[in-house]
Amino acid sequence: MYRYPDKWKKKDGNVVKRGTRWVVLSVTILLLLFIGIGVLTGAKTTYRLYSDTIQEWTAKLKGGSFIYLFEMENRVFKDAHPEGNRIPGLTSLSFQLLTSLTPNDPRSLLGREIPGLSSYNSQIIIAGQGTDFSTLPIESEPPLEVEERGEEGEIEEKDSGTDQEAEPVGEDHVYIYHTHNTESFYPHLPDESTVYDGKVNITLVGDRLGKSLERRGVGTIVDKTDVAALRSEKGMKYYQSYDAVRPVVEEAAGTNDSLIYFFDLHRDSLGREHTTTTINGKDYARFAFVIGAEHPGYEKNLAFATALHNKLEEAYPGISRGVITKKGSGVDGVYNQDINPNAILIEFGGVYNNLDELYRSADIMAEVFSDYYFDEQKVTTEP
């Protein structure tokens, strides 16, 4: 009896070549591909896929997942996988993209429901001394009414350095502002009923930093906008503070072409043991750099913050708590840093630091940043 070759198949009395099925399948796939491209490119503007949309989707994936894509092109990347890292399954990837939830990471779900847990939507890029997920910067919310109860008291070094000869100052290149301008400090308040004040607050630290920079020849604008009052006038909530101050920063950037550095100063809510260090027998408030990772160019802001952290640690080991990025539910994720690649958020000390410690640290920041600034000026002016 004659047997058909393996590449042929008898079905319902007819002889059909197996390869025909693959041709039909391939043609079908191509047709679906063309139809899909047509839908994406021909749809109304509102429904098209833009690079921003794709970035938003891919931002939800862990960085290690992309190493597998590199490995397809270059086998050298096979050794680049973190220890214990496995290729994510299709089900896991689809779940992450559709829900913004990360399997095996309860923070992605609980951070939306449990107050305070959203602060863990952070990634520690550089961990300073004692920095881990239990000592990340904490943002507390002020009372509905913020009064003026604070007193500066005797400030040991308030005028430190003012008698030194100031460097000549040209154009203003630094812009200092305070999104949470009423953040205050317990040592200067009559009690611990609230740690917000309309007079003695983080804006005093901004003043000190601005004066120290000016003495070192760095032109600086210190913005004193009462963001709390501005937010109240517009009927905005506390979490909308960054939206409230954004027009102010945008106007400054738009009307002063010389401004190239933007510092948003805050104070942390952590205890003194995490926000204070001792250098040569004196206490200093520590810094923490926070970068929003939910805008396309955040890597440049991150690079600037990293450079400052490294220079601070080189000159004054232990003064910086490190550099972290924030994104996800429960956090702003941008912090207006998309306005300029050199815009950063700096946490100056915490609720239990006093102005002596904060002013000393402001002088250190001015010293280290001015060195960085003039080094950068040399690089940009040299042919």
FIGUMAR-229182 format. One record per residue (C-alpha): residue number from 1; residue in one letter; x negated, y negated, z. Coordinates in pm, 1 decimal, padded with zeros to 6 digits. Layout:
% residues N
ATOM num residuo        X        Y        Z
ATOM NUM       a        X        Y        Z
...
This chain:
% residues 383
ATOM num residuo        X        Y        Z
ATOM   1       m  00000.0  00000.0  00000.0
ATOM   2       y -00134.7 -00340.7 -00096.7
ATOM   3       r -00215.8 -00569.4  00196.4
ATOM   4       y -00222.8 -00943.9  00157.4
ATOM   5       p -00547.4 -01116.9  00252.7
ATOM   6       d -00563.3 -01277.0  00600.3
ATOM   7       k -00534.6 -01623.1  00452.0
ATOM   8       w -00191.5 -01523.8  00308.9
ATOM   9       k  00122.6 -01454.0  00504.1
ATOM  10       k  00444.5 -01278.5  00396.0
ATOM  11       k  00760.7 -01439.0  00529.9
ATOM  12       d  01122.0 -01363.2  00428.0
ATOM  13       g  00999.6 -01180.1  00120.7
ATOM  14       n  00788.7 -01473.1  00002.7
ATOM  15       v  00414.9 -01502.6  00008.1
ATOM  16       v  00301.5 -01829.4  00171.8
ATOM  17       k -00052.2 -01949.6  00206.6
ATOM  18       r -00139.5 -02037.2  00567.8
ATOM  19       g -00334.2 -02346.1  00464.3
ATOM  20       t -00010.0 -02497.8  00332.3
ATOM  21       r  00116.5 -02545.0  00685.0
ATOM  22       w -00193.6 -02740.7  00782.0
ATOM  23       v -00156.7 -02963.8  00475.1
ATOM  24       v  00203.1 -03040.5  00565.8
ATOM  25       l  00102.3 -03109.7  00926.9
ATOM  26       s -00182.5 -03340.5  00820.9
ATOM  27       v  00042.4 -03535.6  00584.9
ATOM  28       t  00302.0 -03571.7  00860.2
ATOM  29       i  00042.8 -03704.7  01104.4
ATOM  30       l -00083.6 -03955.5  00848.5
ATOM  31       l  00269.5 -04075.3  00776.2
ATOM  32       l  00336.9 -04121.7  01147.9
ATOM  33       l  00006.9 -04308.4  01182.2
ATOM  34       f  00094.0 -04547.3  00898.5
ATOM  35       i  00441.7 -04602.0  01039.8
ATOM  36       g  00294.8 -04675.8  01383.1
ATOM  37       i  00045.4 -04927.3  01242.6
ATOM  38       g  00326.6 -05091.3  01047.9
ATOM  39       v  00539.0 -05125.7  01359.1
ATOM  40       l  00255.4 -05275.3  01564.3
ATOM  41       t  00147.3 -05524.7  01298.3
ATOM  42       g  00488.1 -05610.5  01159.8
ATOM  43       a  00682.0 -05644.1  01484.5
ATOM  44       k  00781.4 -05978.0  01623.5
ATOM  45       t  00507.8 -06168.8  01803.3
ATOM  46       t  00661.5 -06094.2  02140.8
ATOM  47       y  00622.4 -05720.1  02100.3
ATOM  48       r  00281.6 -05692.0  01941.4
ATOM  49       l -00013.6 -05538.1  02121.5
ATOM  50       y -00283.9 -05792.3  02187.3
ATOM  51       s -00633.9 -05746.8  02323.7
ATOM  52       d -00510.5 -05891.2  02654.5
ATOM  53       t -00252.3 -05613.3  02678.3
ATOM  54       i -00508.5 -05345.3  02599.9
ATOM  55       q -00748.0 -05495.4  02854.6
ATOM  56       e -00473.8 -05497.0  03117.1
ATOM  57       w -00412.2 -05126.9  03053.5
ATOM  58       t -00776.4 -05024.4  03050.5
ATOM  59       a -00850.9 -05231.3  03360.6
ATOM  60       k -00639.1 -04984.2  03554.2
ATOM  61       l -00881.2 -04701.8  03473.3
ATOM  62       k -01194.1 -04623.9  03667.9
ATOM  63       g -01517.3 -04726.7  03501.1
ATOM  64       g -01653.0 -04374.5  03517.8
ATOM  65       s -01382.9 -04261.0  03276.4
ATOM  66       f -01540.3 -04458.7  02993.5
ATOM  67       i -01870.0 -04274.5  03026.1
ATOM  68       y -01704.0 -03979.3  02854.4
ATOM  69       l -01637.6 -04198.3  02551.2
ATOM  70       f -02003.4 -04299.5  02537.6
ATOM  71       e -02102.9 -03935.5  02572.7
ATOM  72       m -01917.3 -03852.8  02251.0
ATOM  73       e -02158.7 -04077.2  02061.9
ATOM  74       n -02474.6 -04027.2  02263.9
ATOM  75       r -02541.7 -03713.2  02467.7
ATOM  76       v -02781.9 -03908.6  02690.1
ATOM  77       f -02478.3 -04039.6  02880.4
ATOM  78       k -02404.2 -03684.4  02993.8
ATOM  79       d -02643.2 -03740.6  03285.7
ATOM  80       a -02486.1 -04076.2  03374.8
ATOM  81       h -02174.0 -03936.8  03541.7
ATOM  82       p -02146.3 -04006.0  03915.3
ATOM  83       e -02190.2 -03696.8  04127.8
ATOM  84       g -01868.8 -03500.3  04151.8
ATOM  85       n -01700.0 -03705.6  03880.0
ATOM  86       r -01476.7 -03508.8  03644.3
ATOM  87       i -01314.6 -03605.1  03319.8
ATOM  88       p -00966.0 -03740.4  03391.4
ATOM  89       g -00680.3 -03535.6  03252.7
ATOM  90       l -00428.0 -03668.2  03003.9
ATOM  91       t -00153.1 -03649.2  03265.3
ATOM  92       s -00358.3 -03847.7  03516.1
ATOM  93       l -00450.5 -04114.4  03261.3
ATOM  94       s -00091.1 -04155.0  03145.1
ATOM  95       f  00030.7 -04180.1  03504.0
ATOM  96       q -00223.8 -04453.7  03584.0
ATOM  97       l -00140.9 -04658.2  03275.7
ATOM  98       l  00235.1 -04639.6  03318.2
ATOM  99       t  00258.0 -04693.2  03695.1
ATOM 100       s -00061.1 -04882.0  03794.3
ATOM 101       l -00099.0 -04616.2  04063.3
ATOM 102       t -00422.5 -04427.1  04107.8
ATOM 103       p -00397.8 -04058.0  04202.1
ATOM 104       n -00577.8 -03971.5  04527.3
ATOM 105       d -00588.6 -04342.4  04624.4
ATOM 106       p -00292.7 -04427.3  04852.0
ATOM 107       r -00396.8 -04794.2  04861.4
ATOM 108       s -00254.5 -04844.5  04511.4
ATOM 109       l  00094.6 -04758.2  04644.2
ATOM 110       l  00086.7 -04843.7  05013.4
ATOM 111       g -00083.7 -05177.9  04950.0
ATOM 112       r  00245.7 -05303.3  04808.4
ATOM 113       e  00451.2 -05191.1  05105.3
ATOM 114       i  00232.1 -05223.8  05416.6
ATOM 115       p  00127.6 -05578.8  05517.2
ATOM 116       g -00249.3 -05616.1  05528.4
ATOM 117       l -00328.6 -05303.8  05329.2
ATOM 118       s -00331.2 -05505.4  05007.7
ATOM 119       s -00664.8 -05650.6  05122.0
ATOM 120       y -00811.1 -05314.8  05029.7
ATOM 121       n -00744.9 -05386.8  04660.8
ATOM 122       s -01109.3 -05481.6  04649.2
ATOM 123       q -01431.4 -05339.1  04521.8
ATOM 124       i -01755.4 -05399.7  04706.6
ATOM 125       i -02003.9 -05495.4  04435.5
ATOM 126       i -02285.8 -05580.9  04675.6
ATOM 127       a -02254.8 -05486.0  05040.9
ATOM 128       g -02427.7 -05718.7  05279.9
ATOM 129       q -02531.1 -05613.8  05628.5
ATOM 130       g -02232.8 -05450.8  05805.1
ATOM 131       t -01999.6 -05484.9  05507.5
ATOM 132       d -01763.5 -05197.8  05432.2
ATOM 133       f -01390.7 -05158.3  05363.7
ATOM 134       s -01312.6 -05225.2  05730.1
ATOM 135       t -01488.9 -05563.8  05728.9
ATOM 136       l -01362.6 -05715.4  05405.6
ATOM 137       p -01241.3 -06077.5  05416.8
ATOM 138       i -00890.1 -06110.4  05559.3
ATOM 139       e -00642.0 -06377.8  05458.5
ATOM 140       s -00385.8 -06475.8  05720.7
ATOM 141       e -00078.7 -06692.4  05662.8
ATOM 142       p -00031.5 -07027.3  05842.1
ATOM 143       p  00278.8 -07131.7  06036.4
ATOM 144       l  00549.8 -07331.3  05860.2
ATOM 145       e  00436.1 -07652.6  06030.3
ATOM 146       v  00065.4 -07737.4  06058.1
ATOM 147       e -00012.4 -08010.7  06308.9
ATOM 148       e -00324.2 -08213.4  06386.7
ATOM 149       r -00440.2 -08073.7  06720.6
ATOM 150       g -00807.4 -08002.8  06663.7
ATOM 151       e -01105.5 -08197.5  06793.8
ATOM 152       e -01454.9 -08186.0  06645.4
ATOM 153       g -01619.0 -08228.1  06984.2
ATOM 154       e -01994.3 -08274.7  07013.9
ATOM 155       i -02159.2 -08158.9  06695.6
ATOM 156       e -02523.6 -08081.3  06758.8
ATOM 157       e -02645.7 -08115.5  06400.8
ATOM 158       k -02372.1 -08310.5  06228.1
ATOM 159       d -02618.5 -08567.6  06095.0
ATOM 160       s -02909.9 -08328.4  06052.9
ATOM 161       g -03125.6 -08425.1  05758.4
ATOM 162       t -02958.5 -08759.6  05686.1
ATOM 163       d -03278.1 -08940.5  05777.6
ATOM 164       q -03478.4 -08759.0  05511.4
ATOM 165       e -03541.2 -08931.0  05179.8
ATOM 166       a -03267.7 -08835.7  04937.4
ATOM 167       e -03342.0 -08715.8  04586.8
ATOM 168       p -03210.4 -08928.5  04297.6
ATOM 169       v -02866.5 -08812.6  04189.3
ATOM 170       g -02743.9 -08822.7  03831.9
ATOM 171       e -02418.4 -08687.7  03695.5
ATOM 172       d -02184.0 -08483.2  03911.5
ATOM 173       h -02236.8 -08115.1  03839.1
ATOM 174       v -02069.0 -07951.1  04141.9
ATOM 175       y -01701.3 -07963.5  04233.4
ATOM 176       i -01598.2 -07854.3  04585.1
ATOM 177       y -01234.4 -07801.1  04676.5
ATOM 178       h -01025.4 -07612.2  04933.0
ATOM 179       t -00721.6 -07408.7  04823.1
ATOM 180       h -00634.9 -07330.1  05186.1
ATOM 181       n -00731.2 -07670.4  05318.9
ATOM 182       t -00579.9 -07630.8  05668.9
ATOM 183       e -00784.9 -07321.8  05762.6
ATOM 184       s -00939.9 -07410.0  06098.7
ATOM 185       f -01154.3 -07262.6  06377.8
ATOM 186       y -01055.2 -07158.1  06731.1
ATOM 187       p -01349.8 -07328.6  06911.3
ATOM 188       h -01207.4 -07666.4  06804.4
ATOM 189       l -00842.2 -07600.2  06888.6
ATOM 190       p -00671.6 -07635.3  07228.3
ATOM 191       d -00539.8 -07276.8  07219.7
ATOM 192       e -00514.0 -06973.4  06995.5
ATOM 193       s -00147.6 -07015.7  06907.5
ATOM 194       t -00252.5 -07095.3  06551.0
ATOM 195       v -00580.1 -07125.9  06364.5
ATOM 196       y -00464.0 -07390.7  06118.0
ATOM 197       d -00504.5 -07762.8  06164.5
ATOM 198       g -00437.1 -08074.4  05961.7
ATOM 199       k -00756.6 -08253.6  06066.6
ATOM 200       v -01032.1 -08018.9  06187.1
ATOM 201       n -01050.5 -07759.1  05913.8
ATOM 202       i -01252.2 -07615.9  05626.4
ATOM 203       t -01259.2 -07953.5  05446.5
ATOM 204       l -01518.0 -08073.5  05699.8
ATOM 205       v -01747.4 -07794.7  05583.9
ATOM 206       g -01691.7 -07903.6  05225.2
ATOM 207       d -01793.1 -08257.0  05325.0
ATOM 208       r -02111.9 -08130.4  05485.4
ATOM 209       l -02200.3 -07913.7  05184.9
ATOM 210       g -02140.3 -08203.9  04947.2
ATOM 211       k -02364.8 -08440.8  05146.3
ATOM 212       s -02639.4 -08179.1  05171.6
ATOM 213       l -02629.1 -08120.7  04795.7
ATOM 214       e -02640.9 -08493.9  04725.2
ATOM 215       r -02948.1 -08531.6  04950.4
ATOM 216       r -03114.9 -08268.9  04734.6
ATOM 217       g -03035.4 -08447.8  04412.8
ATOM 218       v -02732.2 -08245.7  04303.4
ATOM 219       g -02439.6 -08467.7  04208.5
ATOM 220       t -02127.0 -08340.0  04383.4
ATOM 221       i -01756.9 -08420.3  04399.5
ATOM 222       v -01574.8 -08310.1  04715.4
ATOM 223       d -01201.6 -08293.8  04647.6
ATOM 224       k -00977.5 -08371.4  04946.7
ATOM 225       t -00640.8 -08278.0  04796.1
ATOM 226       d -00397.0 -08169.0  05067.0
ATOM 227       v -00294.3 -07847.8  04893.8
ATOM 228       a -00065.7 -07750.2  05181.9
ATOM 229       a  00134.8 -08070.8  05137.1
ATOM 230       l  00128.0 -08033.1  04758.9
ATOM 231       r  00260.2 -07680.6  04788.4
ATOM 232       s  00534.6 -07795.4  05024.9
ATOM 233       e  00640.3 -08074.2  04788.3
ATOM 234       k  00679.3 -07825.1  04504.7
ATOM 235       g  00865.6 -07574.2  04720.8
ATOM 236       m  00596.0 -07311.3  04671.3
ATOM 237       k  00505.7 -07026.3  04904.3
ATOM 238       y  00166.5 -06982.7  05068.6
ATOM 239       y  00065.2 -06708.4  04825.3
ATOM 240       q  00119.2 -06963.2  04544.8
ATOM 241       s -00153.3 -07194.2  04678.5
ATOM 242       y -00380.3 -07112.7  04383.5
ATOM 243       d -00101.8 -07208.0  04142.2
ATOM 244       a -00046.9 -07532.5  04333.6
ATOM 245       v -00412.0 -07639.8  04319.7
ATOM 246       r -00475.4 -07524.7  03963.0
ATOM 247       p -00364.2 -07851.5  03793.6
ATOM 248       v -00600.7 -08042.9  04023.9
ATOM 249       v -00900.3 -07827.9  03927.0
ATOM 250       e -00803.7 -07827.9  03559.1
ATOM 251       e -00784.1 -08207.5  03557.2
ATOM 252       a -01125.3 -08235.1  03722.9
ATOM 253       a -01278.0 -07994.8  03469.9
ATOM 254       g -01106.8 -08168.4  03179.0
ATOM 255       t -01203.4 -08523.4  03273.3
ATOM 256       n -01560.4 -08453.0  03393.5
ATOM 257       d -01756.4 -08276.2  03123.4
ATOM 258       s -02063.4 -08276.1  03346.4
ATOM 259       l -01903.9 -08042.8  03605.4
ATOM 260       i -02045.6 -07693.5  03564.8
ATOM 261       y -02009.5 -07539.3  03913.0
ATOM 262       f -01684.6 -07500.5  04108.3
ATOM 263       f -01682.1 -07391.9  04474.9
ATOM 264       d -01354.9 -07303.6  04648.3
ATOM 265       l -01434.9 -07294.9  05021.5
ATOM 266       h -01240.7 -07079.2  05269.0
ATOM 267       r -01289.2 -06936.3  05615.2
ATOM 268       d -01232.0 -06571.3  05700.8
ATOM 269       s -01002.8 -06431.1  05970.8
ATOM 270       l -01244.9 -06162.8  06092.1
ATOM 271       g -01403.0 -06160.6  06437.0
ATOM 272       r -01720.8 -06344.1  06525.5
ATOM 273       e -01937.4 -06031.6  06522.8
ATOM 274       h -01879.4 -05994.7  06147.3
ATOM 275       t -01906.4 -06360.3  06046.5
ATOM 276       t -02209.8 -06473.8  06247.3
ATOM 277       t -02582.9 -06408.4  06227.4
ATOM 278       t -02880.2 -06535.7  06425.5
ATOM 279       i -03183.4 -06685.7  06251.3
ATOM 280       n -03480.2 -06818.1  06448.6
ATOM 281       g -03276.1 -06829.3  06768.1
ATOM 282       k -02978.9 -07020.2  06622.5
ATOM 283       d -02640.0 -06891.4  06513.6
ATOM 284       y -02518.9 -06936.5  06157.1
ATOM 285       a -02188.3 -06865.9  05988.5
ATOM 286       r -02221.0 -06596.8  05721.6
ATOM 287       f -02099.8 -06618.2  05362.2
ATOM 288       a -01889.5 -06379.2  05155.8
ATOM 289       f -01836.1 -06419.6  04781.1
ATOM 290       v -01497.6 -06323.9  04636.0
ATOM 291       i -01443.4 -06287.7  04261.8
ATOM 292       g -01107.9 -06229.8  04094.5
ATOM 293       a -01136.0 -05941.8  03846.9
ATOM 294       e -00810.3 -06000.8  03660.6
ATOM 295       h -00923.9 -06234.9  03387.3
ATOM 296       p -01130.7 -06151.3  03076.5
ATOM 297       g -01446.6 -06344.3  03164.0
ATOM 298       y -01483.4 -06254.0  03531.0
ATOM 299       e -01818.7 -06081.8  03470.5
ATOM 300       k -01982.0 -06424.1  03430.4
ATOM 301       n -01836.6 -06546.7  03760.3
ATOM 302       l -01955.5 -06223.2  03918.0
ATOM 303       a -02306.8 -06270.1  03777.7
ATOM 304       f -02325.2 -06620.4  03926.1
ATOM 305       a -02205.4 -06503.9  04268.9
ATOM 306       t -02451.9 -06215.3  04259.2
ATOM 307       a -02739.5 -06449.2  04178.7
ATOM 308       l -02650.8 -06673.6  04473.4
ATOM 309       h -02617.6 -06375.6  04707.2
ATOM 310       n -02960.1 -06246.7  04606.4
ATOM 311       k -03129.2 -06584.9  04655.3
ATOM 312       l -02962.1 -06631.9  04994.4
ATOM 313       e -03068.4 -06288.3  05113.1
ATOM 314       e -03420.8 -06343.7  04988.5
ATOM 315       a -03453.8 -06666.2  05187.6
ATOM 316       y -03233.5 -06579.7  05488.5
ATOM 317       p -03176.2 -06204.2  05523.7
ATOM 318       g -02835.0 -06124.0  05672.8
ATOM 319       i -02673.6 -06459.3  05591.5
ATOM 320       s -02457.4 -06312.1  05313.8
ATOM 321       r -02193.3 -06046.7  05370.0
ATOM 322       g -02201.9 -05955.3  05003.9
ATOM 323       v -02001.1 -05987.1  04683.8
ATOM 324       i -01659.5 -05831.1  04629.3
ATOM 325       t -01403.9 -05835.2  04349.7
ATOM 326       k -01028.4 -05835.4  04400.1
ATOM 327       k -00746.7 -05726.0  04173.3
ATOM 328       g -00415.2 -05547.0  04192.2
ATOM 329       s -00090.5 -05597.3  04377.3
ATOM 330       g -00088.7 -05821.5  04681.2
ATOM 331       v -00382.5 -06042.6  04576.6
ATOM 332       d -00415.3 -06334.9  04336.4
ATOM 333       g -00679.4 -06160.9  04127.0
ATOM 334       v -00791.7 -06474.7  03938.9
ATOM 335       y -00841.1 -06750.8  04200.4
ATOM 336       n -00858.9 -07007.8  03916.1
ATOM 337       q -01202.4 -06875.4  03825.9
ATOM 338       d -01094.8 -06843.9  03463.4
ATOM 339       i -01128.6 -07222.6  03440.7
ATOM 340       n -01508.0 -07201.6  03445.4
ATOM 341       p -01759.8 -06912.5  03439.2
ATOM 342       n -01940.1 -07071.9  03735.8
ATOM 343       a -01630.6 -07090.9  03955.1
ATOM 344       i -01649.8 -06884.7  04274.2
ATOM 345       l -01470.1 -06847.4  04606.6
ATOM 346       i -01692.8 -06863.9  04915.9
ATOM 347       e -01582.6 -06753.7  05261.3
ATOM 348       f -01765.1 -06974.1  05514.6
ATOM 349       g -01777.2 -06801.2  05850.9
ATOM 350       g -01461.0 -06702.7  06036.4
ATOM 351       v -01202.9 -06817.6  06288.2
ATOM 352       y -01445.9 -06796.6  06582.1
ATOM 353       n -01732.4 -06994.5  06428.9
ATOM 354       n -01787.0 -07352.8  06540.5
ATOM 355       l -01882.6 -07651.1  06328.8
ATOM 356       d -02245.1 -07643.7  06442.8
ATOM 357       e -02283.1 -07296.3  06294.5
ATOM 358       l -02085.7 -07388.6  05984.3
ATOM 359       y -02286.2 -07705.7  05917.7
ATOM 360       r -02615.0 -07518.1  05951.5
ATOM 361       s -02490.1 -07268.3  05697.7
ATOM 362       a -02372.5 -07546.7  05466.0
ATOM 363       d -02727.2 -07685.5  05473.2
ATOM 364       i -02865.7 -07340.9  05389.2
ATOM 365       m -02621.7 -07303.4  05100.6
ATOM 366       a -02722.2 -07646.3  04970.2
ATOM 367       e -03090.8 -07561.3  04998.1
ATOM 368       v -03063.4 -07226.5  04818.3
ATOM 369       f -02817.6 -07344.5  04555.0
ATOM 370       s -03022.9 -07656.0  04472.4
ATOM 371       d -03324.4 -07430.9  04406.2
ATOM 372       y -03106.8 -07217.3  04179.7
ATOM 373       y -02960.0 -07526.5  04013.6
ATOM 374       f -03294.2 -07687.8  03927.1
ATOM 375       d -03432.8 -07355.6  03802.5
ATOM 376       e -03133.5 -07328.1  03570.3
ATOM 377       q -03181.5 -07687.1  03455.9
ATOM 378       k -03540.5 -07607.0  03356.5
ATOM 379       v -03424.9 -07306.6  03156.9
ATOM 380       t -03159.1 -07503.3  02966.7
ATOM 381       t -03381.1 -07803.2  02891.3
ATOM 382       e -03693.7 -07615.8  02780.9
ATOM 383       p -03711.1 -07550.2  02405.6
